[in-house]
């Protein structure tokens, strides 16, 4: 293999993926803000995982998973059953630390960011147990 055709080292690929992910999260945040959502937390880390965005619109708290993929189907497929359960468990941690959110409706959304397109917002594709609708 010629040097110009080699894959970049794993560290470089990881750094590039991290950059794309952060860019997708920023795009998703602004896209949702334009739709009337308010950002409560981003990259909320818990012992069981991370929630990309926690947003609020009216009396609804929305836990958002953001995926940057070449197309919408790949982005949705990337949110596996295991990932949905992880997000739901992480949401429990966020809620435990925010008792003022008691009584709000809860929702789990996915935003898929693809190059050259506006983000696609999928409202409530799974529930608080991680089960897909």
Backbone as numpy.savetxt, mean C-alpha at the origin, in Angstrom:
# Nx Ny Nz CAx CAy CAz Cx Cy Cz
28.81 -13.92 -21.06 27.97 -12.75 -21.06 28.86 -11.52 -21.06
28.50 -10.55 -21.86 29.29 -9.33 -21.91 28.97 -8.46 -20.69
29.90 -7.62 -20.28 29.69 -6.82 -19.06 28.44 -5.95 -19.11
28.09 -5.41 -20.29 26.94 -4.51 -20.36 25.62 -5.27 -20.27
25.64 -6.60 -20.33 24.39 -7.38 -20.28 24.20 -8.05 -18.93
25.11 -7.85 -18.00 24.98 -8.46 -16.67 23.88 -7.78 -15.89
23.27 -8.57 -15.02 22.27 -7.99 -14.11 23.00 -7.16 -13.06
22.36 -6.09 -12.63 22.97 -5.32 -11.53 23.03 -6.18 -10.27
23.93 -5.86 -9.37 23.99 -6.64 -8.13 22.68 -6.55 -7.35
22.45 -7.54 -6.50 21.20 -7.60 -5.74 20.96 -6.32 -4.95
22.02 -5.75 -4.37 21.86 -4.51 -3.59 21.34 -3.38 -4.48
21.84 -3.27 -5.68 21.40 -2.21 -6.59 19.94 -2.42 -7.00
19.56 -3.67 -7.23 18.15 -3.96 -7.57 17.23 -3.61 -6.41
17.67 -3.94 -5.19 16.87 -3.65 -4.00 16.71 -2.13 -3.82
17.78 -1.39 -4.01 17.74 0.07 -3.89 16.81 0.65 -4.95
16.89 0.15 -6.17 16.03 0.65 -7.25 14.56 0.33 -6.95
14.28 -0.86 -6.44 12.90 -1.24 -6.10 12.39 -0.35 -4.97
13.24 -0.07 -4.00 12.85 0.80 -2.88 12.50 2.20 -3.40
13.29 2.72 -4.32 13.03 4.04 -4.91 11.70 4.05 -5.65
11.45 3.01 -6.45 10.19 2.92 -7.19 9.01 2.84 -6.22
9.18 2.07 -5.15 8.12 1.94 -4.16 7.81 3.25 -3.46
8.82 3.99 -3.09 8.61 5.30 -2.44 7.93 6.27 -3.40
8.36 6.25 -4.65 7.75 7.13 -5.66 6.27 6.77 -5.85
5.98 5.47 -5.89 4.59 5.02 -6.04 3.75 5.44 -4.82
4.33 5.36 -3.63 3.60 5.77 -2.43 3.33 7.27 -2.44
4.29 8.07 -2.89 4.05 9.51 -3.00 2.94 9.80 -4.01
2.98 9.12 -5.15 1.95 9.32 -6.17 0.58 8.91 -5.63
0.53 7.79 -4.93 -0.74 7.31 -4.36 -1.26 8.28 -3.31
-0.36 8.82 -2.49 -0.77 9.78 -1.46 -1.41 11.00 -2.10
-0.76 11.56 -3.09 -1.31 12.76 -3.74 -2.59 12.44 -4.51
-2.63 11.32 -5.15 -3.83 10.91 -5.88 -5.03 10.81 -4.92
-4.81 10.16 -3.78 -5.89 10.01 -2.80 -6.24 11.35 -2.16
-5.26 12.21 -1.93 -5.55 13.53 -1.38 -6.44 14.33 -2.33
-6.20 14.20 -3.62 -7.04 14.88 -4.60 -8.48 14.34 -4.58
-8.63 13.10 -4.11 -9.96 12.49 -4.01 -10.62 12.78 -2.65
-9.98 13.59 -1.82 -10.56 13.99 -0.55 -10.09 13.22 0.67
-9.04 12.42 0.54 -8.51 11.66 1.67 -7.43 12.50 2.36
-7.28 12.25 3.67 -6.26 12.94 4.45 -5.28 11.89 4.96
-3.99 12.17 4.82 -2.96 11.23 5.25 -2.83 11.26 6.77
-2.93 10.09 7.39 -2.73 9.97 8.83 -1.37 9.37 9.15
-0.91 8.46 8.32 0.40 7.82 8.54 0.89 7.23 7.23
2.20 7.21 7.09 2.78 6.52 5.94 3.90 5.62 6.45
4.03 4.48 5.79 5.04 3.49 6.17 4.98 3.18 7.66
3.78 2.90 8.13 3.57 2.60 9.55 4.10 1.19 9.82
5.16 1.11 10.64 5.82 -0.16 10.91 5.30 -0.76 12.21
5.07 -2.07 12.19 4.63 -2.82 13.36 5.47 -4.10 13.44
5.38 -4.83 14.54 6.11 -6.10 14.61 5.64 -7.13 13.58
4.42 -6.96 13.06 3.90 -7.95 12.10 4.00 -7.48 10.66
4.42 -6.26 10.43 4.54 -5.76 9.07 4.30 -4.27 8.99
4.23 -3.78 7.79 4.10 -2.35 7.53 2.84 -2.06 6.75
2.24 -0.92 7.06 1.11 -0.42 6.27 1.65 0.75 5.47
1.46 0.70 4.15 2.00 1.76 3.30 1.39 3.12 3.63
0.07 3.20 3.65 -0.61 4.46 3.94 -1.82 4.21 4.83
-2.01 5.12 5.77 -3.25 5.15 6.55 -3.89 6.49 6.22
-5.09 6.44 5.66 -5.78 7.64 5.20 -7.13 7.74 5.89
-7.69 8.94 5.86 -9.03 9.13 6.41 -9.84 9.96 5.41
-11.07 9.55 5.25 -12.02 10.33 4.46 -13.35 10.27 5.19
-13.77 11.41 5.71 -15.00 11.44 6.50 -14.84 10.58 7.74
-15.74 9.65 7.93 -15.73 8.76 9.10 -15.16 7.39 8.76
-14.30 7.34 7.74 -13.69 6.07 7.33 -12.18 6.15 7.41
-11.59 5.18 8.09 -10.13 5.02 8.13 -9.81 3.97 7.06
-8.86 4.30 6.19 -8.52 3.42 5.08 -7.05 3.01 5.19
-6.81 1.72 5.20 -5.46 1.17 5.20 -5.14 0.80 3.75
-4.10 1.41 3.21 -3.83 1.31 1.78 -2.51 0.58 1.53
-2.57 -0.43 0.70 -1.37 -1.11 0.20 -1.09 -0.55 -1.18
0.14 -0.10 -1.40 0.53 0.49 -2.68 1.48 -0.47 -3.38
1.20 -0.73 -4.64 2.06 -1.59 -5.45 2.45 -0.87 -6.72
3.73 -0.91 -7.04 4.23 -0.36 -8.30 4.55 -1.58 -9.17
3.82 -1.72 -10.25 4.00 -2.85 -11.15 3.77 -2.38 -12.59
4.24 -3.15 -13.56 4.08 -2.75 -14.96 2.63 -2.62 -15.40
1.74 -3.40 -14.77 0.33 -3.29 -15.14 -0.53 -3.57 -13.91
-1.79 -3.23 -14.05 -2.73 -3.32 -12.94 -2.90 -4.74 -12.41
-3.02 -5.69 -13.30 -3.23 -7.08 -12.89 -2.05 -7.58 -12.05
-0.84 -7.25 -12.47 0.35 -7.67 -11.71 0.36 -7.03 -10.33
-0.08 -5.79 -10.23 -0.14 -5.11 -8.94 -1.14 -5.77 -8.01
-2.31 -6.10 -8.53 -3.33 -6.76 -7.70 -2.89 -8.16 -7.29
-2.27 -8.87 -8.22 -1.79 -10.23 -7.92 -0.70 -10.22 -6.85
0.04 -9.12 -6.76 1.13 -9.03 -5.79 0.62 -8.92 -4.35
-0.63 -8.58 -4.17 -1.20 -8.50 -2.82 -1.84 -9.86 -2.53
-1.01 -10.77 -2.08 -1.42 -12.16 -1.84 -2.27 -12.27 -0.57
-2.83 -13.44 -0.37 -3.61 -13.69 0.85 -2.75 -13.48 2.09
-1.51 -13.91 2.03 -0.59 -13.71 3.16 -0.37 -12.22 3.41
-0.17 -11.45 2.35 0.03 -10.00 2.49 -1.23 -9.33 3.05
-2.40 -9.76 2.60 -3.65 -9.18 3.10 -3.81 -9.44 4.60
-3.48 -10.65 5.05 -3.56 -10.95 6.49 -2.56 -10.11 7.27
-1.36 -9.92 6.72 -0.34 -9.10 7.37 -0.82 -7.67 7.53
-1.40 -7.13 6.47 -1.91 -5.75 6.51 -3.02 -5.63 7.55
-3.92 -6.60 7.59 -5.01 -6.58 8.56 -4.48 -6.63 9.99
-3.47 -7.46 10.24 -2.88 -7.53 11.59 -2.18 -6.22 11.94
-1.47 -5.64 10.98 -0.79 -4.36 11.21 -1.81 -3.26 11.50
-2.96 -3.32 10.85 -4.02 -2.33 11.09 -4.49 -2.41 12.54
-4.54 -3.61 13.11 -4.92 -3.76 14.52 -3.94 -3.00 15.42
-2.65 -3.03 15.09 -1.66 -2.28 15.87 -1.92 -0.79 15.75
-2.19 -0.33 14.54 -2.44 1.11 14.35 -3.67 1.52 15.17
-4.72 0.74 15.09 -5.95 1.05 15.81 -5.74 1.04 17.33
-4.92 0.11 17.82 -4.65 0.05 19.26 -3.96 1.33 19.75
-3.16 1.92 18.89 -2.46 3.15 19.25 -3.25 4.42 18.99
-4.44 4.28 18.42 -5.28 5.43 18.07 -6.72 5.19 18.53
-6.93 5.21 19.85 -8.28 4.94 20.36 -9.32 5.94 19.86
-8.88 7.11 19.43 -9.81 8.11 18.89 -10.44 7.63 17.58
-9.89 6.58 16.98 -10.43 6.05 15.73 -11.56 5.04 15.98
-11.79 4.72 17.24 -12.89 3.79 17.57 -14.20 4.38 17.06
-15.01 3.55 16.48 -16.28 4.03 15.96 -16.23 4.45 14.50
-15.03 4.57 13.95 -14.90 4.89 12.52 -15.12 3.61 11.72
-15.57 3.76 10.50 -15.62 2.62 9.58 -14.19 2.34 9.16
-13.88 1.07 8.88 -12.55 0.67 8.45 -12.64 0.07 7.06
-11.58 0.31 6.29 -11.56 -0.23 4.93 -10.12 -0.52 4.54
-9.96 -1.49 3.65 -8.65 -1.88 3.15 -8.66 -1.71 1.64
-7.77 -0.84 1.12 -7.72 -0.53 -0.30 -6.35 -0.89 -0.87
-6.31 -0.97 -2.18 -5.05 -1.17 -2.91 -4.95 -0.08 -3.97
-3.76 0.51 -4.08 -3.49 1.46 -5.17 -2.36 0.86 -5.99
-2.59 0.73 -7.29 -1.57 0.21 -8.20 -1.04 1.36 -9.04
0.26 1.56 -8.97 0.92 2.59 -9.77 1.68 1.89 -10.90
1.40 2.31 -12.12 2.07 1.75 -13.30 2.70 2.89 -14.07
3.85 2.66 -14.67 4.53 3.73 -15.41 3.64 4.33 -16.50
3.61 5.65 -16.56 2.89 6.35 -17.61 1.39 6.40 -17.43
0.89 5.98 -16.26 -0.56 5.98 -16.01 -0.85 6.60 -14.66
-2.07 7.10 -14.51 -2.50 7.53 -13.19 -2.64 6.30 -12.29
-2.43 6.47 -11.00 -2.63 5.33 -10.10 -4.07 4.83 -10.20
-4.25 3.53 -9.99 -5.59 2.92 -9.99 -5.95 2.57 -8.55
-7.08 3.08 -8.09 -7.52 2.91 -6.72 -8.59 1.82 -6.66
-8.29 0.75 -5.95 -9.22 -0.36 -5.79 -9.79 -0.28 -4.37
-11.06 0.01 -4.28 -11.71 0.24 -3.00 -12.20 -1.07 -2.41
-11.73 -1.36 -1.22 -12.19 -2.49 -0.41 -12.12 -3.86 -1.10
-10.97 -4.23 -1.67 -10.88 -5.56 -2.29 -10.73 -6.69 -1.27
-10.47 -6.32 0.01 -10.42 -7.35 1.05 -10.89 -6.75 2.37
-11.16 -7.64 3.33 -11.73 -7.18 4.60 -10.69 -7.25 5.73
-11.14 -6.99 6.95 -10.26 -6.91 8.10 -9.65 -8.25 8.51
-10.12 -9.35 7.92 -9.52 -10.65 8.17 -8.47 -10.98 7.11
-8.44 -10.17 6.05 -7.54 -10.43 4.93 -8.23 -11.22 3.83
-9.49 -11.56 4.01 -10.22 -12.33 3.00 -10.63 -11.42 1.85
-10.40 -11.90 0.64 -10.80 -11.14 -0.56 -12.30 -11.25 -0.73
-12.89 -10.22 -1.30 -14.34 -10.22 -1.51 -14.68 -11.09 -2.67
